[in-house]
Amino acid sequence: MRIEQDGVSATIPASTAEIASHFATLGLSATDAAGLSLYMLAATDAFEQAAGLAVIQRTVRLYLDEWPKSANRMDDYSDSFYQVPIAYVNGSRDLMPLELPVGPVIAGATYGVSAVADDGTVTPINAAALMIDTGRFAIVRQKSTYTDLQSNYGSRFIVTYTAGFGLTAAQVPADIRLAILDQALKYYEQRGDTDQIVGRGGALIGTTSQVAARYKRIRV
């Protein structure tokens, strides 16, 4: 899977007043806060990379070599739990929901899936055949009465969707705003100091790392 994110936002996930208040301990004023955007954006990027999410809304594209399938192929006649027929088209196995790697996906977010043939032809999958479960760990699945994905068995797929808490700082959870402010403050304090390691090169300070861990996907 290859992931691309378009239009990474230059919107800072905190208000000018919040930035000024957080940096007041360094003697900076509200006027100075306007010049701290570089530190805030760098801190936002570091947090997003650690947590696997988009803070401010943007478009995400996934490039799949194939749609995920179940690990164990069942018999061609019935599912022992649901007792319903399972159709195999061109030898494909039961299709799995696709976990979207970058979240969150909020209600009303746009999404779509296209199949890519070997000759490069891109064919959109019928939107009526798909559904999305929104949230921090969103998934896209095919509705049970459709076989559009199976009909494109052997194709590559492009999944496009919108991820992020919203378009404004006010829509970002308070703990994330504070975590990014803490990280930006550390970046500012250590500016030009090549001997410092903590909080540089993308590494997160302790408090920011703890918040990122709360939002990160955990495999069990």
Contacts in CASP RR format, 6 or more apart in sequence:
PFRMAT RR
TARGET T0000
AUTHOR 0000-0000-0000
METHOD contacts of the structure
MODEL  1
MRIEQDGVSATIPASTAEIASHFATLGLSATDAAGLSLYMLAATDAFEQA
AGLAVIQRTVRLYLDEWPKSANRMDDYSDSFYQVPIAYVNGSRDLMPLEL
PVGPVIAGATYGVSAVADDGTVTPINAAALMIDTGRFAIVRQKSTYTDLQ
SNYGSRFIVTYTAGFGLTAAQVPADIRLAILDQALKYYEQRGDTDQIVGR
GGALIGTTSQVAARYKRIRV
1 62 0 8 1.000
1 63 0 8 1.000
1 64 0 8 1.000
1 65 0 8 1.000
1 101 0 8 1.000
2 62 0 8 1.000
2 63 0 8 1.000
3 60 0 8 1.000
3 61 0 8 1.000
3 62 0 8 1.000
3 63 0 8 1.000
3 101 0 8 1.000
3 102 0 8 1.000
4 60 0 8 1.000
4 61 0 8 1.000
4 63 0 8 1.000
5 54 0 8 1.000
5 58 0 8 1.000
5 59 0 8 1.000
5 60 0 8 1.000
5 61 0 8 1.000
5 102 0 8 1.000
6 58 0 8 1.000
6 59 0 8 1.000
6 60 0 8 1.000
6 61 0 8 1.000
7 58 0 8 1.000
7 59 0 8 1.000
8 58 0 8 1.000
9 56 0 8 1.000
9 57 0 8 1.000
9 58 0 8 1.000
9 167 0 8 1.000
10 37 0 8 1.000
10 41 0 8 1.000
11 56 0 8 1.000
11 167 0 8 1.000
11 168 0 8 1.000
11 169 0 8 1.000
12 19 0 8 1.000
12 37 0 8 1.000
12 40 0 8 1.000
12 41 0 8 1.000
12 44 0 8 1.000
12 169 0 8 1.000
13 40 0 8 1.000
13 44 0 8 1.000
13 55 0 8 1.000
13 56 0 8 1.000
13 169 0 8 1.000
13 172 0 8 1.000
13 176 0 8 1.000
13 177 0 8 1.000
13 180 0 8 1.000
14 22 0 8 1.000
14 40 0 8 1.000
14 169 0 8 1.000
14 172 0 8 1.000
14 177 0 8 1.000
14 180 0 8 1.000
14 181 0 8 1.000
15 169 0 8 1.000
15 170 0 8 1.000
16 30 0 8 1.000
16 33 0 8 1.000
16 34 0 8 1.000
17 30 0 8 1.000
18 169 0 8 1.000
18 177 0 8 1.000
18 181 0 8 1.000
19 33 0 8 1.000
19 36 0 8 1.000
19 40 0 8 1.000
19 181 0 8 1.000
19 184 0 8 1.000
20 28 0 8 1.000
20 29 0 8 1.000
20 30 0 8 1.000
20 32 0 8 1.000
20 33 0 8 1.000
22 181 0 8 1.000
22 182 0 8 1.000
22 184 0 8 1.000
22 185 0 8 1.000
23 32 0 8 1.000
23 33 0 8 1.000
23 36 0 8 1.000
23 185 0 8 1.000
23 188 0 8 1.000
26 185 0 8 1.000
26 188 0 8 1.000
26 189 0 8 1.000
28 36 0 8 1.000
36 184 0 8 1.000
36 188 0 8 1.000
39 184 0 8 1.000
39 185 0 8 1.000
39 187 0 8 1.000
39 188 0 8 1.000
39 191 0 8 1.000
40 180 0 8 1.000
40 181 0 8 1.000
40 184 0 8 1.000
42 184 0 8 1.000
42 187 0 8 1.000
43 180 0 8 1.000
43 181 0 8 1.000
43 183 0 8 1.000
43 184 0 8 1.000
43 187 0 8 1.000
43 208 0 8 1.000
44 55 0 8 1.000
44 56 0 8 1.000
44 180 0 8 1.000
46 183 0 8 1.000
46 199 0 8 1.000
46 201 0 8 1.000
46 202 0 8 1.000
46 203 0 8 1.000
46 204 0 8 1.000
46 208 0 8 1.000
47 55 0 8 1.000
47 176 0 8 1.000
47 179 0 8 1.000
47 180 0 8 1.000
47 183 0 8 1.000
47 204 0 8 1.000
47 208 0 8 1.000
47 211 0 8 1.000
47 212 0 8 1.000
48 54 0 8 1.000
48 55 0 8 1.000
49 202 0 8 1.000
50 204 0 8 1.000
50 208 0 8 1.000
50 209 0 8 1.000
50 212 0 8 1.000
50 216 0 8 1.000
51 211 0 8 1.000
51 212 0 8 1.000
51 213 0 8 1.000
51 215 0 8 1.000
51 216 0 8 1.000
52 101 0 8 1.000
52 102 0 8 1.000
52 103 0 8 1.000
52 215 0 8 1.000
52 216 0 8 1.000
52 217 0 8 1.000
53 102 0 8 1.000
53 103 0 8 1.000
53 104 0 8 1.000
53 136 0 8 1.000
53 163 0 8 1.000
53 164 0 8 1.000
53 215 0 8 1.000
54 60 0 8 1.000
54 102 0 8 1.000
54 103 0 8 1.000
54 104 0 8 1.000
54 163 0 8 1.000
54 164 0 8 1.000
54 165 0 8 1.000
55 164 0 8 1.000
55 165 0 8 1.000
55 172 0 8 1.000
55 176 0 8 1.000
55 180 0 8 1.000
56 164 0 8 1.000
56 165 0 8 1.000
56 166 0 8 1.000
56 167 0 8 1.000
56 169 0 8 1.000
56 172 0 8 1.000
57 162 0 8 1.000
57 163 0 8 1.000
57 164 0 8 1.000
57 165 0 8 1.000
57 166 0 8 1.000
57 167 0 8 1.000
58 162 0 8 1.000
58 163 0 8 1.000
58 164 0 8 1.000
59 160 0 8 1.000
59 161 0 8 1.000
59 162 0 8 1.000
59 163 0 8 1.000
60 100 0 8 1.000
60 102 0 8 1.000
60 103 0 8 1.000
60 160 0 8 1.000
60 161 0 8 1.000
60 162 0 8 1.000
60 163 0 8 1.000
61 158 0 8 1.000
61 159 0 8 1.000
61 160 0 8 1.000
62 98 0 8 1.000
62 100 0 8 1.000
62 101 0 8 1.000
62 157 0 8 1.000
62 158 0 8 1.000
62 159 0 8 1.000
62 160 0 8 1.000
63 156 0 8 1.000
63 157 0 8 1.000
63 158 0 8 1.000
64 98 0 8 1.000
64 156 0 8 1.000
64 157 0 8 1.000
64 158 0 8 1.000
64 159 0 8 1.000
65 156 0 8 1.000
66 154 0 8 1.000
66 155 0 8 1.000
66 156 0 8 1.000
66 157 0 8 1.000
67 95 0 8 1.000
67 96 0 8 1.000
67 98 0 8 1.000
67 149 0 8 1.000
67 157 0 8 1.000
68 95 0 8 1.000
68 96 0 8 1.000
68 97 0 8 1.000
68 98 0 8 1.000
69 92 0 8 1.000
69 93 0 8 1.000
69 94 0 8 1.000
69 95 0 8 1.000
69 96 0 8 1.000
70 93 0 8 1.000
70 94 0 8 1.000
70 95 0 8 1.000
70 96 0 8 1.000
73 93 0 8 1.000
73 94 0 8 1.000
74 80 0 8 1.000
74 86 0 8 1.000
74 94 0 8 1.000
76 86 0 8 1.000
76 88 0 8 1.000
77 85 0 8 1.000
77 86 0 8 1.000
78 84 0 8 1.000
78 85 0 8 1.000
78 86 0 8 1.000
79 86 0 8 1.000
86 94 0 8 1.000
87 147 0 8 1.000
87 150 0 8 1.000
88 150 0 8 1.000
89 147 0 8 1.000
89 150 0 8 1.000
89 151 0 8 1.000
89 153 0 8 1.000
90 150 0 8 1.000
90 153 0 8 1.000
90 154 0 8 1.000
91 153 0 8 1.000
92 150 0 8 1.000
92 153 0 8 1.000
92 154 0 8 1.000
95 142 0 8 1.000
95 149 0 8 1.000
95 150 0 8 1.000
97 133 0 8 1.000
97 139 0 8 1.000
97 140 0 8 1.000
97 141 0 8 1.000
98 139 0 8 1.000
98 140 0 8 1.000
98 141 0 8 1.000
98 159 0 8 1.000
99 137 0 8 1.000
99 138 0 8 1.000
99 139 0 8 1.000
100 137 0 8 1.000
100 138 0 8 1.000
100 139 0 8 1.000
100 140 0 8 1.000
100 159 0 8 1.000
100 161 0 8 1.000
100 163 0 8 1.000
102 163 0 8 1.000
103 135 0 8 1.000
103 136 0 8 1.000
103 137 0 8 1.000
103 138 0 8 1.000
103 163 0 8 1.000
103 164 0 8 1.000
104 134 0 8 1.000
104 135 0 8 1.000
104 136 0 8 1.000
104 138 0 8 1.000
104 163 0 8 1.000
104 164 0 8 1.000
104 165 0 8 1.000
105 111 0 8 1.000
105 132 0 8 1.000
105 134 0 8 1.000
105 135 0 8 1.000
105 138 0 8 1.000
105 161 0 8 1.000
105 162 0 8 1.000
105 163 0 8 1.000
105 164 0 8 1.000
106 134 0 8 1.000
106 135 0 8 1.000
106 164 0 8 1.000
106 165 0 8 1.000
106 166 0 8 1.000
107 134 0 8 1.000
108 134 0 8 1.000
109 132 0 8 1.000
109 134 0 8 1.000
109 161 0 8 1.000
109 162 0 8 1.000
109 163 0 8 1.000
110 160 0 8 1.000
110 161 0 8 1.000
110 162 0 8 1.000
111 130 0 8 1.000
111 132 0 8 1.000
111 140 0 8 1.000
111 159 0 8 1.000
111 160 0 8 1.000
111 161 0 8 1.000
111 162 0 8 1.000
112 124 0 8 1.000
112 125 0 8 1.000
112 127 0 8 1.000
112 130 0 8 1.000
112 140 0 8 1.000
112 159 0 8 1.000
112 160 0 8 1.000
112 161 0 8 1.000
113 124 0 8 1.000
113 125 0 8 1.000
113 130 0 8 1.000
113 140 0 8 1.000
113 149 0 8 1.000
113 157 0 8 1.000
113 158 0 8 1.000
113 159 0 8 1.000
113 160 0 8 1.000
114 122 0 8 1.000
114 123 0 8 1.000
114 124 0 8 1.000
114 125 0 8 1.000
114 157 0 8 1.000
114 158 0 8 1.000
114 160 0 8 1.000
115 122 0 8 1.000
115 123 0 8 1.000
115 125 0 8 1.000
115 152 0 8 1.000
115 155 0 8 1.000
115 156 0 8 1.000
115 157 0 8 1.000
116 122 0 8 1.000
116 123 0 8 1.000
116 155 0 8 1.000
116 156 0 8 1.000
116 157 0 8 1.000
116 158 0 8 1.000
117 123 0 8 1.000
117 155 0 8 1.000
122 158 0 8 1.000
123 152 0 8 1.000
125 148 0 8 1.000
125 149 0 8 1.000
125 152 0 8 1.000
126 146 0 8 1.000
126 148 0 8 1.000
128 143 0 8 1.000
128 146 0 8 1.000
129 142 0 8 1.000
129 143 0 8 1.000
129 146 0 8 1.000
129 148 0 8 1.000
129 149 0 8 1.000
130 140 0 8 1.000
130 141 0 8 1.000
130 142 0 8 1.000
130 143 0 8 1.000
130 148 0 8 1.000
131 140 0 8 1.000
131 141 0 8 1.000
131 142 0 8 1.000
131 143 0 8 1.000
132 138 0 8 1.000
132 139 0 8 1.000
132 140 0 8 1.000
132 141 0 8 1.000
132 161 0 8 1.000
133 139 0 8 1.000
133 141 0 8 1.000
136 215 0 8 1.000
137 217 0 8 1.000
138 161 0 8 1.000
140 159 0 8 1.000
140 161 0 8 1.000
142 148 0 8 1.000
142 149 0 8 1.000
165 171 0 8 1.000
165 172 0 8 1.000
165 173 0 8 1.000
165 176 0 8 1.000
166 172 0 8 1.000
169 177 0 8 1.000
175 211 0 8 1.000
175 214 0 8 1.000
176 211 0 8 1.000
176 215 0 8 1.000
178 211 0 8 1.000
179 207 0 8 1.000
179 208 0 8 1.000
179 211 0 8 1.000
179 212 0 8 1.000
180 208 0 8 1.000
182 205 0 8 1.000
182 207 0 8 1.000
182 208 0 8 1.000
183 199 0 8 1.000
183 204 0 8 1.000
183 205 0 8 1.000
183 208 0 8 1.000
186 198 0 8 1.000
186 199 0 8 1.000
186 205 0 8 1.000
187 199 0 8 1.000
187 200 0 8 1.000
190 196 0 8 1.000
190 198 0 8 1.000
190 199 0 8 1.000
190 200 0 8 1.000
197 203 0 8 1.000
198 205 0 8 1.000
199 205 0 8 1.000
204 212 0 8 1.000
END
